[in-house]
């Protein structure tokens, strides 16, 4: 194309190339200036539908007149080549700026404000961008941002082949709903992409990185966001909260507009610059009052029918992922490497080993309150290091992770969830070397002793049994198990006999597995159509029987999640219309619909925290194992406090909470709380007190069925015990 004239524009040099267009620098003799000319692949113009869409979209985009939207001077088609002519900016893109390192927060806030204003302007006129990324944000000599490439993705959406070079959007920046293949995108999708750009501006790298588009799409759909402060420790907490909200998995949880997002980030940055960062005081004003909802009030919610109103959920097999699996990977077996039935942002439950010997509740003694100290050094989390090799291990809430396996030569992109052993001493992971299949590895928590387990067949997404004796995993579509030391490998369900086994989950007693089985095999495309069964298997050599069967023909959903209830007597499963329901594990009879799938029932192991779930006040496990620390951690029911965590350590009740403005309120209660160490459950909320004051209410239920209510005043002082007696 160099030297060729298109329209009146003589092409001088190529300055950029992407999956949907090539950009050239060109000279316009009519105006005696250089311009940028974007040329779309010639095969698009052979499609009459594309030519009509191109003319329509280009006309709409050309009408966008905003200070921070790169103007389109002209557009047209010549000799089967569709092109658009735009302003030429020689200073480069935001990608070039980020390569120099993370931006100062004030600069990031300024650029974010410019881009957000441009996006809201376009959104108000019915134009979505669909491909927000740093390379589509140009900078002038003064460092101002100009958004380009509006509507390019929409122009080619019905024409482009879904190949690695032609994904509709850029996977590293695509919203979850865009990853699902939704055609009804909203401005919230552009906001999510802008949130990724903001994350990259402040940290220097995008949050999710992988070698293949499908691996990136999987991360957007299912992986928790790596906290930005782990890459930039000086990032103010309020600024991080803005990023987290903009990158919420569900569109309705994001900001209403991009301007709101930018304003919140700018305010957080300004506050951090004008106010020194200090430790939170010993006492803080609690959040606004809400009535405590105790466990007894919610106890029957699980078993009562709710209106059958299916909600849009984060799915583990979704439209975008399914199509890309079929086309990009071309094999259903490889698709299994992307499955995981676990959520990473869940909370812990457990009590000290042994039975309670108390017959009466001891008296409470009030004590002074101090800041929450650093958590125990053995309380930690593990995850693939974002953008770097190896695994990151860090204490909870720590910004300084320790890396292991950095030079092990392992590809962790398809690892799925890393699994801690129940004693917290080992990690099981799925990884591969070069072009070899995935297999399971064990490594000690300090990074030593890495060794592979016997290969079954492309082994991924391991799940450690709660008693620590077995690993369950996917192996080429089969359901397989083996001992953590590699002994006794066995295939429990064969793909060629029953179908493709996905998303296995252990029962709390480690005696059974429940798993979804796609009867027609692993190789399927969206929309999913066919029969899915739910099997209950008793490893290693017990019976395996189908319990439920669903005929899928709903083009809008396909959710294969299953899980045992904490008592092992019921199974939660999502039906063919994506309605979560509860069934008896004994015979498959339906108990009733659920208002949401109880993801807190899925297996998740954290060291020293026993079974790691997202508890709710109406269902808690009855059997706890929590070595070696007597540590419990919970989150309250929906409708109680925002972002509140309560846990017990060494006989002390700790509360770590935030009010609705995101301000931390941390405290501990050094009272004689020997009995809560063996507590079965507790619920927290706000109690109304006399006058306008609000207090923190904590309800604890011990093993013998007795309960105690604690009431803390607005100064976080213990003011009443179970009977309401003033302390």
KALINBEL-V970097 format. One record per helix or strand. SS is the DSSP state (helix for helix, strand for strand). FROM is the first residue (numbers start at 0). LEN is the number of residues. If there is no record, write none. Layout:
ss = <SS/SS>
from = <FROM/FROM>
len = <LEN/LEN>
This chain:
ss = <strand/strand/strand/strand/helix/helix/strand/strand/strand/strand/helix/helix/helix/strand/strand/helix/helix/helix/helix/helix/helix/helix/helix/helix/helix/helix/helix/helix/strand/strand/strand/strand/strand/strand/strand/strand/strand/strand/strand/strand/strand/helix/strand/strand/strand/strand/strand/strand/strand/strand/helix/strand/strand/strand/strand/strand/strand/strand/strand/helix/strand/strand/strand/strand/strand>
from = <4/8/21/32/41/47/68/71/80/92/93/104/133/136/144/151/170/175/186/212/227/236/250/257/294/300/318/331/346/379/390/401/410/418/425/438/450/458/470/477/489/494/499/512/529/543/561/569/579/589/598/604/610/615/618/630/644/651/663/674/678/693/706/717/725>
len = <2/9/7/7/5/15/1/7/7/1/6/20/3/3/3/5/3/4/17/10/3/10/3/17/4/3/11/7/2/5/5/3/1/2/7/6/2/6/5/5/4/4/7/6/8/9/3/5/5/4/3/1/3/1/1/5/5/7/6/4/10/9/6/3/1>
